[in-house]
Structure formats: C-alpha cells, structure tokens
Amino acid sequence: MTAQPVIVYGSGGFAREVAWLAEECGHPVVCFIDDDDSRTGRRVNDIPVMSCPDGARQFPGALVALGIGAPGGREAAIQKATAHGLEAISLVHPRVEKSRRVTFGKGVVVCAGNILTTNIAVGDYAQINLDCTIGHDAVLEEYATLAPGVHVSGYVTIGRGAYIGTGAVIINGTADRQIVIGQKAIVGAGACVTQSVDAGVTVVGVPAKPMVRR
C-alpha cells in the first residue's frame, strides 16, 4: 500500500524540517505551499513551491502538514488549507519514545528525539520540535508549540496557542495544583518556569518572570 502524499504548508526552514519528517514517516512530499507570491514557482530542496489553490488542485489526494512554527500563522494556514479541501495529517517521528497512554489530536507535528511518558494529551495542530521531554499528566492544547529542547514536567497544562522557547524548562505541578501556561503566553528561550503564567503574558529568565517593556 502506497503512503499518501503530503503537501507541506510553508517553505522556510521549519517547513523543510517537516518535509524531512514526512519522508521519515514514509510519506512522499509533493510540494510546499507559500502564501507569498514571490516565493511560488521556485523549488526548495527539489520540491516545487505553489500557492494553496494550485497545490490543492494539482494534488487532490494529498494531506497537508503544517510547517509553520508560529501558532497564529499555523492557525491561519490550516483554515486556508481546509477551505481549499485539504485535510491535515499528523506526523510523529518513528524515533519518538512514547507510552500507549499518549493521545495525539489531528494535524500535530512531533519531531525526532522526543520523549513523552504517560497520560499525556497533545491537542490539534500542536507542535513539538526536536529533543523535548514531556512528563506525566501533561496537556498541550490546540496550537501549543514547544521549540527544540524544551522540558515539561508532570502536571503541566500548556494553553491554546502558547509558545515555549528553545531550552525552556517548566517544573512540575501537582494533581491538586497544576502549573498552567495560559493561552497565547510566551516562555522565553532558556527560561525556568516555577509557577503558572497568565494568558498572553511573556515570561523570561531564571526563575521566569513577566518581561518588563521599556
């Protein structure tokens, strides 16, 4: 049985990594999609770059993988892809270590080298980049994003559209008092989160504190 072809939405660096991920999962990549007209018509890593309407028209049986790291951009992309009849695919690298008690929503991207332990829920269109660890009873809501090398301990909830920067650490909560990263919050690279973060707030540093804008 031939694996279904994949269209990668985006044509930048992370999109190229998602194309590699799709190939590692056994799916041929037939094109990239880019909304920037100046980028369409060229080739990236020998793969054509097309507009969304053209890609959907030329490859009607293909599934779409989201190669956009920013949560907001990813949400806009899947809305446009869906409007053109494209269905999302979830890609989980074969070298991801996970228990049978991990659930994945639709359209997720989980790159190589990750470890997910037990009783973990990964929501629709969430992304987990390279070499992250996620502990027990963690929840990643829709569009939540972990950059490379993030460590999430047990009893942590990462809200819808939140972004956790490279190398950040979130310490464990408890069953009675989880640590919650609010919707669309941002945790800066290398930060150590020791308490919950309100929605829309950016925290940085060790320990992580709200960023003061000058």
KEKE-302246 format. One record per residue (C-alpha): chain; residue in three letters; y, x, z; residue number from 1. Coordinates in nm, 4 decimals, decimal comma. Layout:
<atoms>
> A;ALA;Y;X;Z;NUM
...
</atoms>
This chain:
<atoms>
> A;MET;0,0000;0,0000;0,0000;1
> A;THR;0,3355;0,1436;-0,1071;2
> A;ALA;0,6055;0,1606;0,1600;3
> A;GLN;0,9153;-0,0446;0,0921;4
> A;PRO;1,2118;0,1463;-0,0489;5
> A;VAL;1,5171;0,1970;0,1706;6
> A;ILE;1,8888;0,1872;0,0999;7
> A;VAL;2,0997;0,3844;0,3491;8
> A;TYR;2,4384;0,2330;0,4271;9
> A;GLY;2,6818;0,5258;0,4411;10
> A;SER;2,6852;0,8589;0,2601;11
> A;GLY;2,8171;1,1033;0,5213;12
> A;GLY;2,6379;1,3479;0,7462;13
> A;PHE;2,4618;1,0955;0,9675;14
> A;ALA;2,3625;0,8889;0,6640;15
> A;ARG;2,1900;1,1959;0,5216;16
> A;GLU;2,0052;1,2349;0,8514;17
> A;VAL;1,8989;0,8704;0,8397;18
> A;ALA;1,7732;0,9249;0,4847;19
> A;TRP;1,5571;1,2096;0,6147;20
> A;LEU;1,4386;0,9826;0,8989;21
> A;ALA;1,3404;0,7125;0,6492;22
> A;GLU;1,1424;0,9635;0,4467;23
> A;GLU;0,9708;1,0904;0,7633;24
> A;CYS;0,8731;0,7275;0,8308;25
> A;GLY;0,7204;0,7066;0,4815;26
> A;HIS;0,9948;0,5137;0,3022;27
> A;PRO;1,1462;0,6388;-0,0246;28
> A;VAL;1,5274;0,6334;-0,0231;29
> A;VAL;1,6605;0,4843;-0,3451;30
> A;CYS;2,0372;0,5020;-0,2874;31
> A;PHE;2,3239;0,5396;-0,0445;32
> A;ILE;2,5878;0,2669;-0,0131;33
> A;ASP;2,9521;0,3536;0,0400;34
> A;ASP;3,2477;0,1158;0,0567;35
> A;ASP;3,4834;0,3915;-0,0601;36
> A;ASP;3,5110;0,3575;-0,4378;37
> A;SER;3,5992;0,7257;-0,4691;38
> A;ARG;3,2514;0,8168;-0,3447;39
> A;THR;3,0431;0,5855;-0,5601;40
> A;GLY;2,8930;0,7162;-0,8816;41
> A;ARG;2,8107;1,0596;-0,7431;42
> A;ARG;2,4843;1,1910;-0,5979;43
> A;VAL;2,4204;1,3142;-0,2436;44
> A;ASN;2,1053;1,5203;-0,1941;45
> A;ASP;1,9956;1,3961;-0,5375;46
> A;ILE;2,0276;1,0326;-0,4292;47
> A;PRO;2,2827;0,8065;-0,6062;48
> A;VAL;2,5776;0,6598;-0,4149;49
> A;MET;2,6543;0,2985;-0,5052;50
> A;SER;2,8662;0,0083;-0,3911;51
> A;CYS;2,6948;-0,2542;-0,1785;52
> A;PRO;2,6821;-0,5157;-0,4584;53
> A;ASP;2,5422;-0,2622;-0,7070;54
> A;GLY;2,2782;-0,1303;-0,4667;55
> A;ALA;2,1622;-0,4791;-0,3730;56
> A;ARG;2,1481;-0,5815;-0,7388;57
> A;GLN;1,9615;-0,2731;-0,8612;58
> A;PHE;1,7110;-0,2581;-0,5728;59
> A;PRO;1,6453;-0,6209;-0,4731;60
> A;GLY;1,3280;-0,5387;-0,2769;61
> A;ALA;1,4797;-0,2594;-0,0706;62
> A;LEU;1,5572;-0,2724;0,3016;63
> A;VAL;1,8797;-0,1318;0,4424;64
> A;ALA;1,9051;0,1353;0,7132;65
> A;LEU;2,2374;0,1879;0,8856;66
> A;GLY;2,3651;0,5441;0,8529;67
> A;ILE;2,6939;0,4828;1,0339;68
> A;GLY;2,7391;0,6264;1,3823;69
> A;ALA;3,0421;0,4259;1,4969;70
> A;PRO;2,9332;0,0917;1,6476;71
> A;GLY;3,2192;-0,1067;1,4950;72
> A;GLY;3,1649;0,0360;1,1499;73
> A;ARG;2,7931;-0,0320;1,1787;74
> A;GLU;2,8530;-0,3956;1,2667;75
> A;ALA;3,0848;-0,4420;0,9692;76
> A;ALA;2,8295;-0,2726;0,7416;77
> A;ILE;2,5372;-0,4946;0,8383;78
> A;GLN;2,7495;-0,8055;0,7936;79
> A;LYS;2,8364;-0,6953;0,4412;80
> A;ALA;2,4782;-0,5910;0,3639;81
> A;THR;2,3442;-0,9245;0,4861;82
> A;ALA;2,5988;-1,1107;0,2780;83
> A;HIS;2,4532;-0,9353;-0,0273;84
> A;GLY;2,0977;-1,0319;0,0623;85
> A;LEU;1,9844;-0,7029;0,2166;86
> A;GLU;1,7553;-0,7115;0,5191;87
> A;ALA;1,7706;-0,4392;0,7858;88
> A;ILE;1,4831;-0,2050;0,8632;89
> A;SER;1,4141;-0,0399;1,1991;90
> A;LEU;1,3358;0,3313;1,1791;91
> A;VAL;1,1646;0,5058;1,4703;92
> A;HIS;1,0683;0,8673;1,4040;93
> A;PRO;0,6934;0,9342;1,4391;94
> A;ARG;0,7663;1,2137;1,6883;95
> A;VAL;0,9404;0,9794;1,9312;96
> A;GLU;0,7467;0,9585;2,2580;97
> A;LYS;0,7379;0,6055;2,3977;98
> A;SER;0,5168;0,3781;2,6003;99
> A;ARG;0,3830;0,0437;2,4816;100
> A;ARG;0,6364;-0,1205;2,7128;101
> A;VAL;0,9347;-0,0289;2,4973;102
> A;THR;1,0747;-0,3006;2,2705;103
> A;PHE;1,2963;-0,2475;1,9658;104
> A;GLY;1,5253;-0,5009;1,8011;105
> A;LYS;1,5972;-0,5209;1,4305;106
> A;GLY;1,7874;-0,2516;1,2454;107
> A;VAL;1,7517;0,0151;1,5146;108
> A;VAL;1,7601;0,3871;1,4341;109
> A;VAL;1,5723;0,6216;1,6677;110
> A;CYS;1,5771;0,9850;1,5571;111
> A;ALA;1,3325;1,2683;1,6222;112
> A;GLY;1,2714;1,4222;1,9628;113
> A;ASN;1,3480;1,1237;2,1843;114
> A;ILE;1,1509;1,0224;2,4929;115
> A;LEU;1,1530;0,6604;2,6119;116
> A;THR;0,9427;0,5931;2,9182;117
> A;THR;0,8628;0,2334;3,0220;118
> A;ASN;1,0088;-0,1164;3,0437;119
> A;ILE;1,2955;-0,0319;2,8098;120
> A;ALA;1,4690;-0,2739;2,5711;121
> A;VAL;1,6593;-0,1445;2,2671;122
> A;GLY;1,8733;-0,4165;2,1117;123
> A;ASP;1,9503;-0,4979;1,7497;124
> A;TYR;2,1275;-0,2254;1,5499;125
> A;ALA;2,1331;0,0187;1,8415;126
> A;GLN;2,1084;0,3880;1,7580;127
> A;ILE;1,9529;0,6761;1,9500;128
> A;ASN;2,0320;1,0142;1,7973;129
> A;LEU;1,8332;1,3379;1,8364;130
> A;ASP;1,6721;1,4574;2,1615;131
> A;CYS;1,7712;1,1853;2,4079;132
> A;THR;1,5743;1,0701;2,7123;133
> A;ILE;1,5779;0,7152;2,8460;134
> A;GLY;1,4256;0,6239;3,1810;135
> A;HIS;1,2531;0,3134;3,3114;136
> A;ASP;1,4151;-0,0305;3,3138;137
> A;ALA;1,6978;0,0728;3,0834;138
> A;VAL;1,8626;-0,1658;2,8389;139
> A;LEU;2,0588;-0,0784;2,5263;140
> A;GLU;2,2370;-0,3866;2,3989;141
> A;GLU;2,3312;-0,4576;2,0367;142
> A;TYR;2,5078;-0,1717;1,8582;143
> A;ALA;2,4864;0,0577;2,1629;144
> A;THR;2,4921;0,4198;2,0486;145
> A;LEU;2,3613;0,7415;2,2008;146
> A;ALA;2,4830;1,0655;2,0414;147
> A;PRO;2,2482;1,3703;2,0465;148
> A;GLY;2,1189;1,4998;2,3771;149
> A;VAL;2,2113;1,2038;2,5988;150
> A;HIS;2,0100;1,1471;2,9177;151
> A;VAL;1,9933;0,7933;3,0537;152
> A;SER;1,8196;0,7490;3,3880;153
> A;GLY;1,6415;0,4399;3,5202;154
> A;TYR;1,8052;0,1030;3,5839;155
> A;VAL;2,0943;0,1588;3,3430;156
> A;THR;2,2354;-0,1012;3,1042;157
> A;ILE;2,4471;0,0144;2,8110;158
> A;GLY;2,6597;-0,2712;2,6826;159
> A;ARG;2,7127;-0,4032;2,3339;160
> A;GLY;2,8909;-0,1531;2,1122;161
> A;ALA;2,9231;0,1131;2,3833;162
> A;TYR;2,9195;0,4762;2,2676;163
> A;ILE;2,7709;0,7598;2,4759;164
> A;GLY;2,8890;1,1029;2,3591;165
> A;THR;2,6843;1,4151;2,2957;166
> A;GLY;2,5182;1,5661;2,6008;167
> A;ALA;2,6369;1,2970;2,8431;168
> A;VAL;2,4275;1,2093;3,1483;169
> A;ILE;2,4045;0,8724;3,3233;170
> A;ILE;2,2457;0,8876;3,6681;171
> A;ASN;2,0044;0,6217;3,7862;172
> A;GLY;2,0890;0,2852;3,9321;173
> A;THR;1,8532;0,0723;4,1370;174
> A;ALA;1,6758;-0,2581;4,0836;175
> A;ASP;1,9376;-0,4282;4,3016;176
> A;ARG;2,2378;-0,2370;4,1701;177
> A;GLN;2,2133;-0,1173;3,8143;178
> A;ILE;2,4624;0,1152;3,6524;179
> A;VAL;2,6298;-0,0770;3,3724;180
> A;ILE;2,8265;0,0771;3,0872;181
> A;GLY;3,0462;-0,2104;2,9708;182
> A;GLN;3,0825;-0,3423;2,6190;183
> A;LYS;3,2660;-0,1056;2,3820;184
> A;ALA;3,3103;0,1530;2,6570;185
> A;ILE;3,3070;0,5200;2,5583;186
> A;VAL;3,1496;0,8010;2,7590;187
> A;GLY;3,2875;1,1373;2,6515;188
> A;ALA;3,0691;1,4296;2,5460;189
> A;GLY;2,9211;1,6187;2,8396;190
> A;ALA;3,0317;1,3605;3,0973;191
> A;CYS;2,8245;1,2739;3,4041;192
> A;VAL;2,8404;0,9031;3,4833;193
> A;THR;2,7763;0,8241;3,8502;194
> A;GLN;2,8957;0,4626;3,8624;195
> A;SER;2,9429;0,1627;3,6362;196
> A;VAL;3,2086;0,1741;3,3630;197
> A;ASP;3,4198;-0,1297;3,2771;198
> A;ALA;3,4225;-0,2774;2,9293;199
> A;GLY;3,6488;-0,0970;2,6833;200
> A;VAL;3,7168;0,1978;2,9155;201
> A;THR;3,6799;0,5641;2,8101;202
> A;VAL;3,5473;0,7992;3,0782;203
> A;VAL;3,5275;1,1783;3,0646;204
> A;GLY;3,4412;1,4708;3,2887;205
> A;VAL;3,2066;1,5539;3,5776;206
> A;PRO;3,1944;1,3171;3,7520;207
> A;ALA;3,3121;1,0823;3,4791;208
> A;LYS;3,6479;0,9171;3,5390;209
> A;PRO;3,8727;0,6994;3,3229;210
> A;MET;4,0725;0,9040;3,0781;211
> A;VAL;4,4441;0,9158;3,1546;212
> A;ARG;4,6574;0,8823;2,8416;213
> A;ARG;4,9806;1,0785;2,8416;214
</atoms>
